[in-house]
């Protein structure tokens, strides 16, 4: 139950861009490429099943698996077809996409992308719908190349669409066009991030200046104490640091001597 809820929540997040009405339908060629990938995957999986049936035939069970039980289809043909259809049904219903579609960045959605595909629609699409698409000369698939929403017969039958799952191309603005809502950059967030960055840099600079001033004060205090001990000016790299109290005492002593000489 929890896994089902998580899958629905994941599908809702994946359809966030589609829910805003900015659907980008997948064309004929990209869907054909996805189907070719799925065909390779299915062929590799069914190859194991075919080897199992070959082993059964060598063991003497070929009469059971090779006998026609439905028109001209044998038990082997029915099982292989069921497994092939089960691959498309299971992946489409549970994840909205197959391995081939996922590789081509595609997914199957209903008319309302916010709604999850129903099991009945998926089964009907992958069985009856695909059967109709293959008659005649796969005309049902070719229709996807000329339909406005790129739908094949199986999409029309079940009211589904195949769309791009994520926008992976950069949107380039053109005169008279507006960026889709799901692709518009959040200007306010960018401004806020820039202002926060500038504020942090300013605070760092202020802290550095304050620390520099404190270090300078400590250095001057140290130099002043050295001057008091030595009794002479000290050059600290850019100015002379003098003991003002001793100079004042000396000047006062000179003035007093001059006054006493005049008095005499």
C-alpha positions in Angstrom: 0.0 0.0 0.0 2.8 2.3 0.9 4.7 1.5 -2.4 1.5 2.3 -4.4 1.3 5.7 -2.6 4.9 6.4 -3.2 4.6 5.6 -6.9 1.6 7.9 -7.3 3.5 10.7 -5.5 6.5 10.2 -7.8 4.3 10.3 -10.9 2.7 13.5 -9.7 6.1 15.1 -9.3 7.2 13.9 -12.8 4.0 15.4 -14.3 4.4 18.8 -12.6 5.5 20.4 -15.8 2.9 18.6 -17.9 0.2 19.7 -15.4 0.7 23.4 -16.3 -0.6 22.7 -19.8 2.8 22.9 -21.5 2.8 19.4 -23.2 5.4 18.6 -25.8 4.1 15.7 -27.8 6.5 13.0 -29.1 6.6 12.6 -32.8 6.7 9.4 -35.0 10.4 8.9 -35.3 11.3 9.3 -31.6 8.5 6.9 -30.7 9.7 4.5 -33.3 13.2 4.6 -31.8 11.7 3.9 -28.3 9.8 1.0 -29.7 12.9 -0.5 -31.3 14.7 -0.3 -28.0 11.7 -2.1 -26.3 11.7 -4.7 -29.0 15.4 -5.5 -28.3 14.7 -5.8 -24.6 11.7 -8.0 -25.2 13.6 -10.2 -27.7 16.4 -10.7 -25.2 13.9 -11.7 -22.4 11.9 -14.0 -24.7 15.0 -15.7 -25.9 15.4 -17.3 -22.5 11.8 -18.5 -22.7 12.4 -19.9 -26.2 15.4 -21.8 -24.9 13.2 -23.3 -22.2 10.7 -24.4 -24.7 13.5 -25.9 -26.9 14.6 -27.9 -23.9 11.0 -29.1 -23.3 10.7 -30.1 -26.9 14.0 -32.1 -26.8 12.7 -33.8 -23.6 9.6 -35.1 -25.6 7.1 -32.4 -24.7 6.9 -30.8 -28.1 3.5 -32.3 -28.7 2.1 -30.2 -25.9 3.8 -26.9 -26.6 3.6 -27.1 -30.4 0.0 -28.1 -30.9 -2.4 -25.5 -32.1 -5.0 -24.7 -29.4 -6.3 -21.3 -30.6 -6.8 -21.0 -34.4 -3.2 -21.5 -35.7 -1.5 -20.4 -32.4 0.1 -23.0 -30.2 0.6 -22.8 -26.4 4.2 -21.6 -27.0 3.0 -18.7 -29.2 0.3 -17.7 -26.7 2.8 -17.6 -23.8 5.4 -15.6 -25.8 2.7 -13.1 -26.8 1.4 -12.8 -23.3 4.9 -12.2 -21.9 5.5 -9.5 -24.5 2.2 -7.7 -23.8 2.8 -8.1 -20.0 6.1 -6.1 -20.4 4.3 -3.1 -22.0 1.3 -3.3 -19.6 3.3 -3.6 -16.4 5.8 -0.8 -17.2 3.2 1.6 -18.6 0.8 1.1 -15.8 3.3 1.2 -12.9 5.7 3.9 -14.2 4.0 5.5 -17.1 6.9 4.6 -19.4 8.9 1.6 -20.7 12.6 1.1 -20.8 12.7 2.3 -24.5 10.5 5.4 -23.7 12.6 6.2 -20.7 15.7 6.1 -22.8 14.1 8.6 -25.2 12.7 10.7 -22.4 9.1 9.8 -23.1 6.1 8.8 -21.1 2.4 7.9 -21.7 -0.2 10.2 -20.1 -4.0 10.4 -20.2 -6.0 13.4 -21.5 -5.6 15.0 -18.1 -1.9 14.5 -17.2 -2.7 14.9 -13.5 -4.7 11.6 -13.6 -3.0 8.3 -13.3 -3.6 5.8 -16.2 -6.2 3.2 -15.4 -5.3 -0.5 -15.7 -8.2 -1.1 -18.1 -7.0 1.7 -20.5 -3.4 0.4 -20.4 -4.5 -3.2 -21.1 -6.9 -2.1 -23.9 -4.2 0.2 -25.4 -1.4 -2.5 -25.4 -3.6 -5.3 -26.8 -6.6 -4.2 -28.9 -5.1 -0.8 -29.7 -1.7 -2.2 -30.9 -3.5 -4.9 -32.9 -5.5 -2.2 -34.8 -2.4 -0.2 -35.3 -0.8 -3.1 -37.2 -3.6 -3.3 -39.7 -2.9 -2.7 -42.5 0.9 -2.0 -43.0 1.1 -0.4 -39.5 -1.0 2.5 -40.6 -2.1 3.1 -37.0 1.4 4.0 -36.0 2.0 6.2 -39.1 -1.0 8.3 -38.2 1.1 9.6 -35.2 3.2 11.5 -37.7 0.3 13.6 -39.0 -2.0 14.0 -36.0 -1.8 17.3 -34.2 -1.2 15.6 -30.9 1.0 12.9 -32.4 -1.5 10.1 -31.5 -1.7 6.7 -33.0 -4.8 4.5 -33.3 -4.1 3.0 -29.9 -3.8 6.5 -28.4 -7.1 7.7 -30.0 -8.8 4.5 -28.8 -7.8 5.0 -25.2 -7.4 8.8 -25.2 -3.7 8.8 -24.3 -0.8 10.8 -25.4 3.0 10.2 -25.5 4.9 13.3 -24.3 8.4 14.3 -23.4 8.9 13.6 -19.7 11.3 16.4 -19.0 12.4 19.6 -20.8 16.1 18.9 -21.5 16.6 21.6 -24.1 17.3 25.2 -23.2 14.4 27.5 -24.0 15.5 30.3 -26.3 13.4 33.4 -26.2 12.1 34.7 -29.5 10.2 37.9 -30.3 6.5 37.6 -29.5 7.0 34.3 -27.5 6.7 33.7 -23.8 8.6 31.0 -21.9 6.5 28.2 -20.4 5.6 28.6 -16.8 7.6 25.5 -15.8 10.7 26.8 -17.5 10.6 30.5 -16.5 13.5 31.4 -14.2 12.4 32.6 -10.7 13.7 36.2 -10.9 12.7 37.0 -7.3 14.7 34.0 -5.9 17.7 35.0 -8.1 17.6 38.5 -6.8 17.3 37.3 -3.2 20.2 35.0 -3.7 22.3 37.8 -5.2 21.4 40.2 -2.4 22.2 37.6 0.2 25.5 36.9 -1.4 26.4 40.6 -1.6 25.4 41.1 2.0 27.5 38.2 3.2 30.5 39.6 1.2 29.9 43.1 2.8 29.8 41.6 6.3 33.0 39.7 5.6 34.7 42.8 4.5 33.5 44.7 7.6 34.8 42.0 9.8 38.1 42.0 8.1 38.5 45.7 8.4 37.5 45.6 12.1 40.0 42.9 12.8 42.7 44.9 10.9 41.9 48.0 13.0 42.1 45.9 16.2 45.5 44.4 15.1 46.8 47.9 14.3 45.7 49.2 17.7 47.5 46.3 19.4 50.6 47.1 17.4 50.6 50.8 18.2 50.1 50.0 21.9 53.0 47.6 21.8 55.2 50.2 20.1 54.2 53.0 22.5 55.2 50.7 25.4 58.6 50.1 23.7 59.1 53.9 23.3 58.3 54.5 27.0 60.9 51.9 27.9 63.7 53.0 25.5 63.0 56.8 25.8 63.4 57.4 22.1 61.2 57.4 18.9 60.6 54.1 17.0 60.0 54.0 13.3 57.1 51.5 12.7 57.3 51.4 8.9 55.3 54.5 8.0 55.7 57.0 10.9 57.7 57.8 14.0 56.2 56.8 17.3 57.3 59.2 20.0 56.9 59.4 23.8 54.9 62.6 24.0 55.0 62.7 27.8 58.9 62.9 27.9 59.0 65.6 25.2 56.5 67.7 27.1 58.5 67.3 30.3 61.7 68.3 28.5 60.1 71.4 26.9 58.7 72.4 30.3 62.1 72.1 31.8 63.7 74.4 29.1 61.0 77.0 29.7 61.6 77.0 33.4 65.3 77.5 32.9 64.8 80.4 30.6 62.4 82.1 33.1 64.9 81.6 35.9 67.7 83.1 33.9 65.6 86.2 33.1 64.8 86.6 36.8 68.4 86.6 37.7 
